[in-house]
Amino acid sequence: MRLEANLAAELVSTAHELADAARAATLLHFRRTGLTAETKEAERFDPVTVADRLAEERMRAILTRRRPEDGILGEEFGTVAGTSGLTWVLDPIDGTRGYLSGTPTWGVLIAVGDAAGPVYGIIDQPYIGERFEGGLGRADVTGPMGHAGLKTRPPRALAEAILFSTFPEVGTAAEGAAFRRVAGKARLTRYGTDCYGYALVAAGQIDLVVEAGLQAYDVQAPIAVIEAAGGIVTDWQGRPCPQGGQVLAAANAVIHAEALALLNAG
């Protein structure tokens, strides 16, 4: 999707205002005594906190003011139809379990795009103070170490690669078995960093993220950032995955192909 320069600049500016607002809202409650959570599911603990809701409310208020004709898809408050052909996809806290635990690698995910997928995204790490952005001619990170361009790792064998996933179980039993075929070949496998794993692919620090059972708001910002940095994000069959599901994020086409073959080898 090609956008006129003024519109592209407006979308980027709006996204950063959203990220600033969500950063302030989430830090207001992070590591505070008495923070509690409700669960969205009876079968497993799927938490939501006052901070999740506050951050999304503040982002939606900005969009109502700045981009009232755009649609919104948010994790906590659902979908608002738009008329512009653009939709903002918001995850106010990706990694609420980590947020509740006091770990620093939860993030805020913001993407904007059309029916084909995201054209621009931000992965913001409020506590760390890092912000990764990609799309519309940008592929950058700003944070405590300053400003740098994002570029994924060059090809290397899976036997030399670093693989991340949020949960060791990785979805269903069959999906878990497929994941373990990849993990069994990787040099190093790490768990639990939520959206930060995708940011590390874009930053050239790791090679792969493999996950399942994701939603659009979990993946659209990472897709935009990783693709802008030179990487690839697909489902486990190699198809676009802007709506989530099974996700394979890779630093380059070579390691993507190797991981894809193992995921489908069962």
Contacts in CASP RR format, 6 or more apart in sequence:
PFRMAT RR
TARGET T0000
AUTHOR 0000-0000-0000
METHOD contacts of the structure
MODEL  1
MRLEANLAAELVSTAHELADAARAATLLHFRRTGLTAETKEAERFDPVTV
ADRLAEERMRAILTRRRPEDGILGEEFGTVAGTSGLTWVLDPIDGTRGYL
SGTPTWGVLIAVGDAAGPVYGIIDQPYIGERFEGGLGRADVTGPMGHAGL
KTRPPRALAEAILFSTFPEVGTAAEGAAFRRVAGKARLTRYGTDCYGYAL
VAAGQIDLVVEAGLQAYDVQAPIAVIEAAGGIVTDWQGRPCPQGGQVLAA
ANAVIHAEALALLNAG
1 113 0 8 1.000
1 114 0 8 1.000
1 116 0 8 1.000
1 119 0 8 1.000
3 11 0 8 1.000
3 119 0 8 1.000
3 136 0 8 1.000
8 120 0 8 1.000
8 136 0 8 1.000
10 66 0 8 1.000
10 67 0 8 1.000
11 86 0 8 1.000
11 112 0 8 1.000
11 119 0 8 1.000
11 120 0 8 1.000
11 136 0 8 1.000
12 120 0 8 1.000
12 133 0 8 1.000
12 136 0 8 1.000
12 138 0 8 1.000
14 62 0 8 1.000
14 63 0 8 1.000
14 66 0 8 1.000
14 67 0 8 1.000
14 112 0 8 1.000
15 110 0 8 1.000
15 112 0 8 1.000
15 120 0 8 1.000
15 121 0 8 1.000
15 122 0 8 1.000
15 133 0 8 1.000
16 122 0 8 1.000
17 62 0 8 1.000
17 66 0 8 1.000
18 59 0 8 1.000
18 62 0 8 1.000
18 63 0 8 1.000
18 88 0 8 1.000
18 90 0 8 1.000
18 110 0 8 1.000
18 122 0 8 1.000
19 108 0 8 1.000
19 110 0 8 1.000
19 122 0 8 1.000
19 124 0 8 1.000
19 131 0 8 1.000
21 55 0 8 1.000
21 58 0 8 1.000
21 59 0 8 1.000
21 62 0 8 1.000
22 55 0 8 1.000
22 56 0 8 1.000
22 58 0 8 1.000
22 59 0 8 1.000
22 92 0 8 1.000
22 108 0 8 1.000
22 110 0 8 1.000
22 124 0 8 1.000
22 126 0 8 1.000
23 108 0 8 1.000
23 124 0 8 1.000
23 126 0 8 1.000
23 129 0 8 1.000
24 58 0 8 1.000
25 51 0 8 1.000
25 54 0 8 1.000
25 55 0 8 1.000
25 58 0 8 1.000
25 92 0 8 1.000
26 51 0 8 1.000
26 54 0 8 1.000
26 55 0 8 1.000
26 92 0 8 1.000
26 93 0 8 1.000
26 99 0 8 1.000
26 106 0 8 1.000
26 107 0 8 1.000
26 108 0 8 1.000
26 126 0 8 1.000
27 126 0 8 1.000
27 127 0 8 1.000
28 51 0 8 1.000
28 54 0 8 1.000
29 35 0 8 1.000
29 49 0 8 1.000
29 50 0 8 1.000
29 51 0 8 1.000
29 54 0 8 1.000
30 51 0 8 1.000
30 99 0 8 1.000
30 102 0 8 1.000
30 126 0 8 1.000
30 127 0 8 1.000
31 102 0 8 1.000
35 49 0 8 1.000
35 50 0 8 1.000
35 51 0 8 1.000
35 100 0 8 1.000
36 49 0 8 1.000
37 47 0 8 1.000
37 48 0 8 1.000
37 49 0 8 1.000
37 96 0 8 1.000
37 100 0 8 1.000
38 47 0 8 1.000
38 48 0 8 1.000
38 49 0 8 1.000
39 45 0 8 1.000
39 46 0 8 1.000
39 47 0 8 1.000
39 48 0 8 1.000
40 46 0 8 1.000
40 47 0 8 1.000
40 48 0 8 1.000
45 97 0 8 1.000
47 96 0 8 1.000
47 97 0 8 1.000
47 100 0 8 1.000
48 76 0 8 1.000
48 96 0 8 1.000
49 93 0 8 1.000
49 96 0 8 1.000
49 99 0 8 1.000
49 100 0 8 1.000
51 92 0 8 1.000
51 93 0 8 1.000
51 99 0 8 1.000
52 75 0 8 1.000
52 76 0 8 1.000
52 92 0 8 1.000
52 93 0 8 1.000
52 96 0 8 1.000
53 76 0 8 1.000
53 77 0 8 1.000
53 92 0 8 1.000
54 92 0 8 1.000
55 92 0 8 1.000
55 93 0 8 1.000
55 108 0 8 1.000
56 74 0 8 1.000
56 75 0 8 1.000
56 76 0 8 1.000
56 77 0 8 1.000
56 90 0 8 1.000
56 92 0 8 1.000
57 77 0 8 1.000
59 88 0 8 1.000
59 90 0 8 1.000
59 92 0 8 1.000
59 110 0 8 1.000
60 72 0 8 1.000
60 77 0 8 1.000
60 80 0 8 1.000
60 90 0 8 1.000
63 70 0 8 1.000
63 71 0 8 1.000
63 72 0 8 1.000
63 88 0 8 1.000
67 84 0 8 1.000
67 86 0 8 1.000
67 88 0 8 1.000
69 82 0 8 1.000
69 83 0 8 1.000
69 84 0 8 1.000
70 82 0 8 1.000
70 84 0 8 1.000
70 85 0 8 1.000
70 86 0 8 1.000
70 87 0 8 1.000
70 88 0 8 1.000
70 112 0 8 1.000
71 79 0 8 1.000
71 80 0 8 1.000
71 81 0 8 1.000
71 82 0 8 1.000
71 84 0 8 1.000
71 85 0 8 1.000
71 86 0 8 1.000
71 87 0 8 1.000
71 88 0 8 1.000
72 78 0 8 1.000
72 79 0 8 1.000
72 80 0 8 1.000
72 82 0 8 1.000
72 87 0 8 1.000
72 88 0 8 1.000
72 90 0 8 1.000
73 79 0 8 1.000
73 87 0 8 1.000
73 88 0 8 1.000
73 89 0 8 1.000
73 90 0 8 1.000
73 216 0 8 1.000
73 217 0 8 1.000
74 89 0 8 1.000
74 90 0 8 1.000
74 91 0 8 1.000
74 92 0 8 1.000
74 217 0 8 1.000
75 90 0 8 1.000
75 91 0 8 1.000
75 92 0 8 1.000
75 215 0 8 1.000
75 217 0 8 1.000
76 92 0 8 1.000
85 114 0 8 1.000
85 115 0 8 1.000
86 112 0 8 1.000
86 113 0 8 1.000
86 114 0 8 1.000
87 112 0 8 1.000
87 113 0 8 1.000
87 114 0 8 1.000
88 110 0 8 1.000
88 111 0 8 1.000
88 112 0 8 1.000
88 113 0 8 1.000
89 109 0 8 1.000
89 110 0 8 1.000
89 111 0 8 1.000
89 112 0 8 1.000
89 113 0 8 1.000
89 118 0 8 1.000
89 216 0 8 1.000
89 217 0 8 1.000
89 220 0 8 1.000
89 221 0 8 1.000
90 109 0 8 1.000
90 110 0 8 1.000
90 217 0 8 1.000
91 107 0 8 1.000
91 108 0 8 1.000
91 109 0 8 1.000
91 110 0 8 1.000
91 195 0 8 1.000
91 217 0 8 1.000
91 218 0 8 1.000
91 221 0 8 1.000
92 108 0 8 1.000
93 99 0 8 1.000
93 106 0 8 1.000
93 107 0 8 1.000
93 108 0 8 1.000
94 106 0 8 1.000
94 107 0 8 1.000
94 108 0 8 1.000
94 109 0 8 1.000
94 194 0 8 1.000
94 195 0 8 1.000
94 217 0 8 1.000
94 218 0 8 1.000
95 106 0 8 1.000
95 107 0 8 1.000
95 166 0 8 1.000
95 194 0 8 1.000
95 195 0 8 1.000
96 106 0 8 1.000
98 105 0 8 1.000
98 106 0 8 1.000
98 194 0 8 1.000
99 106 0 8 1.000
104 125 0 8 1.000
104 127 0 8 1.000
104 128 0 8 1.000
105 125 0 8 1.000
105 128 0 8 1.000
105 192 0 8 1.000
105 193 0 8 1.000
105 194 0 8 1.000
105 196 0 8 1.000
106 125 0 8 1.000
106 126 0 8 1.000
106 127 0 8 1.000
106 194 0 8 1.000
106 195 0 8 1.000
106 196 0 8 1.000
107 123 0 8 1.000
107 124 0 8 1.000
107 125 0 8 1.000
107 126 0 8 1.000
107 194 0 8 1.000
107 195 0 8 1.000
107 196 0 8 1.000
108 122 0 8 1.000
108 123 0 8 1.000
108 124 0 8 1.000
108 126 0 8 1.000
109 121 0 8 1.000
109 122 0 8 1.000
109 123 0 8 1.000
109 124 0 8 1.000
109 195 0 8 1.000
109 217 0 8 1.000
109 218 0 8 1.000
109 220 0 8 1.000
109 221 0 8 1.000
109 222 0 8 1.000
110 121 0 8 1.000
110 122 0 8 1.000
110 124 0 8 1.000
110 221 0 8 1.000
111 118 0 8 1.000
111 120 0 8 1.000
111 121 0 8 1.000
111 122 0 8 1.000
111 220 0 8 1.000
111 221 0 8 1.000
111 223 0 8 1.000
111 224 0 8 1.000
112 118 0 8 1.000
112 119 0 8 1.000
112 120 0 8 1.000
112 121 0 8 1.000
113 119 0 8 1.000
113 120 0 8 1.000
113 220 0 8 1.000
116 240 0 8 1.000
116 242 0 8 1.000
117 220 0 8 1.000
117 223 0 8 1.000
117 240 0 8 1.000
117 242 0 8 1.000
118 220 0 8 1.000
118 221 0 8 1.000
118 223 0 8 1.000
118 224 0 8 1.000
118 242 0 8 1.000
119 135 0 8 1.000
119 136 0 8 1.000
119 224 0 8 1.000
120 133 0 8 1.000
120 134 0 8 1.000
120 135 0 8 1.000
120 136 0 8 1.000
120 138 0 8 1.000
120 224 0 8 1.000
121 133 0 8 1.000
121 134 0 8 1.000
121 135 0 8 1.000
121 220 0 8 1.000
121 221 0 8 1.000
121 224 0 8 1.000
121 225 0 8 1.000
122 131 0 8 1.000
122 132 0 8 1.000
122 133 0 8 1.000
122 134 0 8 1.000
122 221 0 8 1.000
122 225 0 8 1.000
123 131 0 8 1.000
123 132 0 8 1.000
123 133 0 8 1.000
123 195 0 8 1.000
123 196 0 8 1.000
123 198 0 8 1.000
123 199 0 8 1.000
123 202 0 8 1.000
123 221 0 8 1.000
123 222 0 8 1.000
123 225 0 8 1.000
124 130 0 8 1.000
124 131 0 8 1.000
124 132 0 8 1.000
125 131 0 8 1.000
125 132 0 8 1.000
125 196 0 8 1.000
125 199 0 8 1.000
128 143 0 8 1.000
128 144 0 8 1.000
129 143 0 8 1.000
129 144 0 8 1.000
130 141 0 8 1.000
130 142 0 8 1.000
130 143 0 8 1.000
130 144 0 8 1.000
130 199 0 8 1.000
131 141 0 8 1.000
131 142 0 8 1.000
131 143 0 8 1.000
132 140 0 8 1.000
132 141 0 8 1.000
132 150 0 8 1.000
132 199 0 8 1.000
132 202 0 8 1.000
132 203 0 8 1.000
132 225 0 8 1.000
133 139 0 8 1.000
133 140 0 8 1.000
133 141 0 8 1.000
133 225 0 8 1.000
133 228 0 8 1.000
134 140 0 8 1.000
134 150 0 8 1.000
134 202 0 8 1.000
134 224 0 8 1.000
134 225 0 8 1.000
134 227 0 8 1.000
134 228 0 8 1.000
134 229 0 8 1.000
135 224 0 8 1.000
135 225 0 8 1.000
135 227 0 8 1.000
135 228 0 8 1.000
137 228 0 8 1.000
138 228 0 8 1.000
139 149 0 8 1.000
139 150 0 8 1.000
139 151 0 8 1.000
139 202 0 8 1.000
139 225 0 8 1.000
139 228 0 8 1.000
139 229 0 8 1.000
139 230 0 8 1.000
140 147 0 8 1.000
140 148 0 8 1.000
140 149 0 8 1.000
140 150 0 8 1.000
141 147 0 8 1.000
141 148 0 8 1.000
141 149 0 8 1.000
141 150 0 8 1.000
141 199 0 8 1.000
141 202 0 8 1.000
141 203 0 8 1.000
149 229 0 8 1.000
150 202 0 8 1.000
150 203 0 8 1.000
150 204 0 8 1.000
150 225 0 8 1.000
150 228 0 8 1.000
150 229 0 8 1.000
151 204 0 8 1.000
151 229 0 8 1.000
151 230 0 8 1.000
152 201 0 8 1.000
152 202 0 8 1.000
152 204 0 8 1.000
152 226 0 8 1.000
152 229 0 8 1.000
152 230 0 8 1.000
152 231 0 8 1.000
152 251 0 8 1.000
152 252 0 8 1.000
153 204 0 8 1.000
153 205 0 8 1.000
153 206 0 8 1.000
153 207 0 8 1.000
153 251 0 8 1.000
153 252 0 8 1.000
154 251 0 8 1.000
154 252 0 8 1.000
155 252 0 8 1.000
155 253 0 8 1.000
155 254 0 8 1.000
155 255 0 8 1.000
156 207 0 8 1.000
156 254 0 8 1.000
156 255 0 8 1.000
157 255 0 8 1.000
157 258 0 8 1.000
158 182 0 8 1.000
158 185 0 8 1.000
158 186 0 8 1.000
158 207 0 8 1.000
158 255 0 8 1.000
158 258 0 8 1.000
158 259 0 8 1.000
158 262 0 8 1.000
159 185 0 8 1.000
159 186 0 8 1.000
159 187 0 8 1.000
160 187 0 8 1.000
161 186 0 8 1.000
161 187 0 8 1.000
161 188 0 8 1.000
161 206 0 8 1.000
161 207 0 8 1.000
161 208 0 8 1.000
161 255 0 8 1.000
162 186 0 8 1.000
162 187 0 8 1.000
162 188 0 8 1.000
162 189 0 8 1.000
162 190 0 8 1.000
162 205 0 8 1.000
162 206 0 8 1.000
162 207 0 8 1.000
162 208 0 8 1.000
163 182 0 8 1.000
163 183 0 8 1.000
163 186 0 8 1.000
163 188 0 8 1.000
163 189 0 8 1.000
163 190 0 8 1.000
163 206 0 8 1.000
163 207 0 8 1.000
163 208 0 8 1.000
163 209 0 8 1.000
163 210 0 8 1.000
164 189 0 8 1.000
164 190 0 8 1.000
164 191 0 8 1.000
164 192 0 8 1.000
164 193 0 8 1.000
164 197 0 8 1.000
164 200 0 8 1.000
164 201 0 8 1.000
164 206 0 8 1.000
164 208 0 8 1.000
164 209 0 8 1.000
165 179 0 8 1.000
165 183 0 8 1.000
165 189 0 8 1.000
165 191 0 8 1.000
165 192 0 8 1.000
165 209 0 8 1.000
165 210 0 8 1.000
165 211 0 8 1.000
166 191 0 8 1.000
166 192 0 8 1.000
166 193 0 8 1.000
166 194 0 8 1.000
166 211 0 8 1.000
167 191 0 8 1.000
167 192 0 8 1.000
167 211 0 8 1.000
168 191 0 8 1.000
169 176 0 8 1.000
170 176 0 8 1.000
170 178 0 8 1.000
170 179 0 8 1.000
170 210 0 8 1.000
170 211 0 8 1.000
170 212 0 8 1.000
171 212 0 8 1.000
171 213 0 8 1.000
172 212 0 8 1.000
175 212 0 8 1.000
175 246 0 8 1.000
176 212 0 8 1.000
177 266 0 8 1.000
178 236 0 8 1.000
178 262 0 8 1.000
178 263 0 8 1.000
178 264 0 8 1.000
178 265 0 8 1.000
178 266 0 8 1.000
179 210 0 8 1.000
179 212 0 8 1.000
179 263 0 8 1.000
181 262 0 8 1.000
181 263 0 8 1.000
181 265 0 8 1.000
181 266 0 8 1.000
182 208 0 8 1.000
182 210 0 8 1.000
182 259 0 8 1.000
182 262 0 8 1.000
182 263 0 8 1.000
183 189 0 8 1.000
183 210 0 8 1.000
185 258 0 8 1.000
185 262 0 8 1.000
186 207 0 8 1.000
186 208 0 8 1.000
190 206 0 8 1.000
193 200 0 8 1.000
195 218 0 8 1.000
195 221 0 8 1.000
195 222 0 8 1.000
197 206 0 8 1.000
197 209 0 8 1.000
198 209 0 8 1.000
198 222 0 8 1.000
198 225 0 8 1.000
198 226 0 8 1.000
198 249 0 8 1.000
199 222 0 8 1.000
199 225 0 8 1.000
200 206 0 8 1.000
201 207 0 8 1.000
201 208 0 8 1.000
201 209 0 8 1.000
201 226 0 8 1.000
201 229 0 8 1.000
201 231 0 8 1.000
201 249 0 8 1.000
201 250 0 8 1.000
201 251 0 8 1.000
202 222 0 8 1.000
202 225 0 8 1.000
202 226 0 8 1.000
202 228 0 8 1.000
202 229 0 8 1.000
202 231 0 8 1.000
203 229 0 8 1.000
204 229 0 8 1.000
204 251 0 8 1.000
206 251 0 8 1.000
207 250 0 8 1.000
207 251 0 8 1.000
207 255 0 8 1.000
208 248 0 8 1.000
208 249 0 8 1.000
208 250 0 8 1.000
208 251 0 8 1.000
208 255 0 8 1.000
208 259 0 8 1.000
209 222 0 8 1.000
209 247 0 8 1.000
209 248 0 8 1.000
209 249 0 8 1.000
210 247 0 8 1.000
210 248 0 8 1.000
210 249 0 8 1.000
210 259 0 8 1.000
210 263 0 8 1.000
211 246 0 8 1.000
211 247 0 8 1.000
212 236 0 8 1.000
212 245 0 8 1.000
212 246 0 8 1.000
212 247 0 8 1.000
213 244 0 8 1.000
213 245 0 8 1.000
213 246 0 8 1.000
214 244 0 8 1.000
214 245 0 8 1.000
214 246 0 8 1.000
214 247 0 8 1.000
215 243 0 8 1.000
215 244 0 8 1.000
215 245 0 8 1.000
216 242 0 8 1.000
216 243 0 8 1.000
216 244 0 8 1.000
218 244 0 8 1.000
218 247 0 8 1.000
219 233 0 8 1.000
219 241 0 8 1.000
219 242 0 8 1.000
219 244 0 8 1.000
219 245 0 8 1.000
219 247 0 8 1.000
220 242 0 8 1.000
222 233 0 8 1.000
222 249 0 8 1.000
223 233 0 8 1.000
223 241 0 8 1.000
223 242 0 8 1.000
226 232 0 8 1.000
226 233 0 8 1.000
226 249 0 8 1.000
227 233 0 8 1.000
230 251 0 8 1.000
230 252 0 8 1.000
231 249 0 8 1.000
231 250 0 8 1.000
231 251 0 8 1.000
231 252 0 8 1.000
231 256 0 8 1.000
232 249 0 8 1.000
232 250 0 8 1.000
232 252 0 8 1.000
232 253 0 8 1.000
232 256 0 8 1.000
233 241 0 8 1.000
233 247 0 8 1.000
233 248 0 8 1.000
233 249 0 8 1.000
233 250 0 8 1.000
234 240 0 8 1.000
234 241 0 8 1.000
234 247 0 8 1.000
234 248 0 8 1.000
234 256 0 8 1.000
234 260 0 8 1.000
235 241 0 8 1.000
235 244 0 8 1.000
235 245 0 8 1.000
235 246 0 8 1.000
235 247 0 8 1.000
235 248 0 8 1.000
236 246 0 8 1.000
236 247 0 8 1.000
236 248 0 8 1.000
236 260 0 8 1.000
236 263 0 8 1.000
236 264 0 8 1.000
237 246 0 8 1.000
237 260 0 8 1.000
237 264 0 8 1.000
238 248 0 8 1.000
238 260 0 8 1.000
241 247 0 8 1.000
248 256 0 8 1.000
248 259 0 8 1.000
248 260 0 8 1.000
248 263 0 8 1.000
250 256 0 8 1.000
250 259 0 8 1.000
END
